[in-house]
Amino acid sequence: MELQNVFSTINKNCLLLNKIILTEIETFFHRVLGIGIQKVKIVSCFELDIYVESKVLYPLIFFINKHSLCQYKTLVDIICCDRLDKSHRFEIAYSLLSIYYNSRVKIICKINENDLLLSVGSLYRSANWSEREVFDFYGVYFFKNKDLRRILNDYGFKGFPLRKDFPVSGYIDAYYDDNQKRVCYKNLEVAQEYRYFNFEVK
């Protein structure tokens, strides 16, 4: 029982220490990189969310990758979310990990449909795959990505399937023709009055 109390105390102290470190990092980001940073939020004792403008996204990621007090050397994932009813349609989140400091940070920015993001492939080798996925499913273009092409959909696929205005049934029907011994495509015709929706931007 005493051993359990000791471990519990150590755990609490570690969490408290990590909270203090993250608070210091939060203040540091506001002071050093104040321009373009909209909000810094401590999510948990091991994770920080930084909301930024798209124009400062690459400089910020470059900084926290190279700076000795950050060392976020691992890109875990790039996540995209389509918020069709908002003025900035897409929300992109870069999930980064610092193994040296045992902390995570999420860099979040909001962009419009026609905005470009600078590729972080020069900083993280794993970025190419994630950027191709986001491009394939949402149509977000990553400038200076050397291999930006479809990764899971067919090359001739029209549209971006995870956008909220994309119909669930799609636009093209794929089927296997036994006579031709190949996969064939035809335009999908759905006799529904409410297939297309008009969304008003709020």
Backbone torsions as a table, in degrees:
resi	resn	phi	psi	omega
1	MET	NA	-41.1	179.2
2	GLU	-64.0	-39.7	179.1
3	LEU	-62.3	-38.8	178.8
4	GLN	-64.4	-40.4	177.9
5	ASN	-64.6	-38.1	178.7
6	VAL	-63.4	-46.5	-180.0
7	PHE	-64.2	-38.4	178.6
8	SER	-62.5	-42.5	178.8
9	THR	-64.6	-43.1	178.9
10	ILE	-61.8	-43.1	-180.0
11	ASN	-61.0	-45.3	179.8
12	LYS	-63.0	-42.1	179.4
13	ASN	-64.0	-40.5	178.3
14	CYS	-63.2	-43.9	179.1
15	LEU	-64.2	-41.5	178.5
16	LEU	-63.7	-43.7	178.7
17	LEU	-62.2	-43.5	179.0
18	ASN	-64.2	-38.0	177.6
19	LYS	-62.2	-42.8	178.7
20	ILE	-63.4	-43.9	179.9
21	ILE	-61.8	-44.6	-179.7
22	LEU	-66.3	-35.3	176.0
23	THR	-63.5	-40.5	177.0
24	GLU	-64.3	-41.8	178.9
25	ILE	-63.4	-41.4	178.8
26	GLU	-58.6	-48.0	178.1
27	THR	-62.7	-40.8	180.0
28	PHE	-60.5	-45.4	179.9
29	PHE	-63.1	-41.5	-179.7
30	HIS	-65.1	-38.2	-177.9
31	ARG	-75.8	-49.3	-173.7
32	VAL	-80.7	-41.3	-174.2
33	LEU	-117.5	41.9	-174.5
34	GLY	-62.5	-33.8	-177.3
35	ILE	-72.0	124.8	177.6
36	GLY	88.9	-13.8	177.4
37	ILE	-88.4	119.6	-176.3
38	GLN	-86.6	-42.5	-176.5
39	LYS	-157.8	141.7	173.5
40	VAL	-121.4	126.9	-174.6
41	LYS	-133.4	132.0	174.3
42	ILE	-85.2	114.6	-177.4
43	VAL	-82.5	-49.5	176.7
44	SER	-142.4	-172.9	-179.1
45	CYS	-72.0	-7.8	-179.3
46	PHE	-125.6	6.7	-174.6
47	GLU	-141.0	143.0	-177.7
48	LEU	-128.4	136.0	174.8
49	ASP	-109.2	127.7	178.8
50	ILE	-120.1	117.7	178.3
51	TYR	-95.6	123.1	-174.5
52	VAL	-131.6	164.7	170.8
53	GLU	-79.9	152.4	-175.0
54	SER	-63.1	-29.0	-177.0
55	LYS	-70.2	-23.7	179.9
56	VAL	-104.3	7.4	-176.8
57	LEU	-61.5	-52.7	-178.1
58	TYR	-65.4	-47.2	177.5
59	PRO	-57.2	-37.6	179.4
60	LEU	-67.3	-45.8	179.3
61	ILE	-63.8	-40.1	177.2
62	PHE	-60.2	-43.4	-178.6
63	PHE	-63.5	-50.3	-175.8
64	ILE	-74.2	-15.6	173.8
65	ASN	-77.4	-39.9	-172.7
66	LYS	-93.4	-28.6	-173.3
67	HIS	-68.6	138.4	-175.2
68	SER	-67.5	-22.4	179.5
69	LEU	-87.3	-5.7	-179.7
70	CYS	-114.7	-65.8	178.4
71	GLN	54.8	48.5	174.3
72	TYR	-83.9	85.5	-171.4
73	LYS	-93.0	-8.0	-176.2
74	THR	-118.0	123.3	172.7
75	LEU	-92.7	113.0	-177.7
76	VAL	-78.6	-46.8	-176.4
77	ASP	-166.7	159.6	168.9
78	ILE	-118.9	121.3	-175.0
79	ILE	-114.6	138.4	178.1
80	CYS	-122.5	146.0	178.5
81	CYS	-136.7	131.3	-179.9
82	ASP	-95.3	115.1	175.8
83	ARG	-112.3	87.0	-169.9
84	LEU	-62.7	-31.0	-175.4
85	ASP	-86.9	0.8	-178.4
86	LYS	-98.4	160.7	179.6
87	SER	-68.8	-37.9	170.9
88	HIS	-100.0	107.3	-167.0
89	ARG	-67.4	-45.6	-173.1
90	PHE	-104.0	140.0	174.4
91	GLU	-115.6	116.5	-178.2
92	ILE	-106.1	131.4	179.2
93	ALA	-124.0	122.7	175.3
94	TYR	-98.1	117.4	180.0
95	SER	-97.1	115.2	-175.4
96	LEU	-118.7	149.9	-177.3
97	LEU	-128.4	133.3	171.6
98	SER	-106.8	106.8	180.0
99	ILE	-69.5	-35.6	-177.2
100	TYR	-63.0	-43.2	-178.6
101	TYR	-100.8	1.9	-179.6
102	ASN	52.0	53.1	178.8
103	SER	-142.5	155.7	179.6
104	ARG	-119.9	150.1	175.6
105	VAL	-138.5	142.9	176.6
106	LYS	-117.0	118.4	177.0
107	ILE	-95.8	118.4	-174.4
108	ILE	-118.1	131.3	174.8
109	CYS	-138.4	153.8	179.6
110	LYS	-111.5	134.0	-178.9
111	ILE	-133.6	162.8	175.3
112	ASN	-89.7	177.1	-175.8
113	GLU	-61.9	-36.8	-174.4
114	ASN	-100.9	6.9	179.5
115	ASP	-75.3	150.5	176.4
116	LEU	-106.8	145.6	172.5
117	LEU	-116.8	140.4	178.4
118	LEU	-77.1	131.0	-178.7
119	SER	-65.3	141.5	176.4
120	VAL	-102.2	20.5	180.0
121	GLY	-62.4	-26.3	177.9
122	SER	-73.0	-20.4	179.9
123	LEU	-97.5	-36.6	-176.8
124	TYR	-129.9	123.9	179.3
125	ARG	-66.8	-30.2	-178.2
126	SER	-74.7	-9.1	-175.3
127	ALA	-67.3	-30.5	-175.6
128	ASN	-57.5	-47.5	-179.2
129	TRP	-62.2	-48.3	-177.5
130	SER	-65.4	-40.5	179.2
131	GLU	-66.0	-37.8	176.9
132	ARG	-65.3	-37.9	177.4
133	GLU	-63.3	-46.9	-179.8
134	VAL	-63.2	-41.1	177.5
135	PHE	-64.0	-43.9	-177.2
136	ASP	-63.3	-43.1	-173.5
137	PHE	-93.3	-27.1	-175.9
138	TYR	-118.7	-18.3	-179.9
139	GLY	82.1	16.6	176.7
140	VAL	-78.5	125.8	-174.7
141	TYR	-93.7	130.1	178.3
142	PHE	-106.4	109.3	-178.3
143	PHE	-68.3	139.5	179.4
144	LYS	71.4	15.6	169.3
145	ASN	-82.9	122.1	-171.9
146	LYS	-77.0	-12.9	-175.1
147	ASP	-136.5	46.2	-175.7
148	LEU	-84.1	93.5	177.2
149	ARG	-143.8	170.2	-178.7
150	ARG	-60.7	144.2	-174.9
151	ILE	-118.0	-31.2	-179.2
152	LEU	-121.4	-28.6	176.7
153	ASN	-89.0	163.1	177.4
154	ASP	-65.8	149.0	-177.6
155	TYR	-61.5	-30.2	179.6
156	GLY	-88.1	5.7	-177.3
157	PHE	-65.8	132.8	-179.9
158	LYS	-102.4	133.4	178.7
159	GLY	92.8	-179.1	-177.1
160	PHE	-129.8	109.1	-165.6
161	PRO	-66.3	-20.9	-179.1
162	LEU	-96.2	4.9	171.8
163	ARG	-73.4	144.7	-174.0
164	LYS	-73.3	-14.0	177.6
165	ASP	-94.8	4.0	178.9
166	PHE	-85.3	127.4	-178.1
167	PRO	-65.0	143.5	-177.1
168	VAL	-60.0	-37.1	-178.9
169	SER	-80.5	-11.1	-179.3
170	GLY	79.5	-173.6	-179.3
171	TYR	-107.9	-25.2	-175.2
172	ILE	-122.5	138.4	178.1
173	ASP	-100.5	126.4	177.5
174	ALA	-103.6	133.6	179.7
175	TYR	-147.5	156.4	178.6
176	TYR	-95.2	123.1	178.6
177	ASP	-95.1	116.8	-176.7
178	ASP	-70.5	-29.8	178.9
179	ASN	-70.2	-42.6	-178.3
180	GLN	-87.0	-13.1	-179.4
181	LYS	58.3	43.5	177.5
182	ARG	-157.9	167.4	177.0
183	VAL	-81.1	129.7	-179.7
184	CYS	-117.0	160.9	-179.0
185	TYR	-127.1	145.8	172.0
186	LYS	-146.1	153.1	179.0
187	ASN	-65.8	135.1	-177.0
188	LEU	-87.2	126.4	177.9
189	GLU	-115.2	115.2	-179.8
190	VAL	-113.3	119.9	-178.8
191	ALA	-82.9	73.9	179.2
192	GLN	-130.9	137.5	-178.5
193	GLU	-74.1	-31.4	-172.7
194	TYR	-106.9	35.8	179.4
195	ARG	-72.8	-37.4	-177.5
196	TYR	-106.5	138.2	-176.4
197	PHE	-120.2	145.2	173.1
198	ASN	-103.6	118.5	-179.4
199	PHE	-101.7	130.6	176.5
200	GLU	-93.8	128.3	178.2
201	VAL	-77.4	128.0	-178.8
202	LYS	-88.9	NA	NA
